[in-house]
Amino acid sequence: MAVIKTSSTDVDLLARLLRAEAEGEGEQGMLMVGNVGVNRILANCLDFRDIRNMNQMVFQSPGGFEATQKGYFYQRARDRDRRLAQRVINGEKIWPANNALWFFRPQAECPSTWYNQENTGRFKAHCFFRPTFEDCPNVYR
């Protein structure tokens, strides 16, 4: 059962985001990007207050995804990407992104915190960061 309300257009939009942000990280990395996206829709806190749907999440600016802001969000959704998007929409969570609202690719090791958010771990080139339960309880449901 879906944890957020979506249409087929939303699934395609998320699938395109997964591909643009993490195709080089494989399916697991793409699922993690999806976790961060779904978490941002659920959160209603911090930088993501009033982000209530897929379009708002994907195109949030400032504070959104590099792929949409730097011009490499142009690929069409493939069946594989849609299946991965649907998995995270249905609630599949992958550590270290299960409660994360942010990720980035540092030049060196992951910092222990990023803008006062706890590092939850690294997958390949990306570090993931989550808010506290007190700041964003909806991310932990």
Stockholm file with secondary structure:
# STOCKHOLM 1.0

chainA/1-141         MAVIKTSSTDVDLLARLLRAEAEGEGEQGMLMVGNVGVNRILANCLDFRDIRNMNQMVFQSPGGFEATQKGYFYQRARDRDRRLAQRVINGEKIWPANNALWFFRPQAECPSTWYNQENTGRFKAHCFFRPTFEDCPNVYR
#=GR chainA/1-141 SS CCSSCCCHHHHHHHHHHHHHHHGGGHHHHHHHHHHHHHHHHHHCSGGGTTCCSHHHHHTCTTTSCHHHHTTCCCCCCCHHHHHHHHHHHTTCCCTTSTTCSEEECCSSSCCSEETTEEEEEEETTEEEEECCTTTCGGGGC
#=GC SS_cons         CCSSCCCHHHHHHHHHHHHHHHGGGHHHHHHHHHHHHHHHHHHCSGGGTTCCSHHHHHTCTTTSCHHHHTTCCCCCCCHHHHHHHHHHHTTCCCTTSTTCSEEECCSSSCCSEETTEEEEEEETTEEEEECCTTTCGGGGC
//
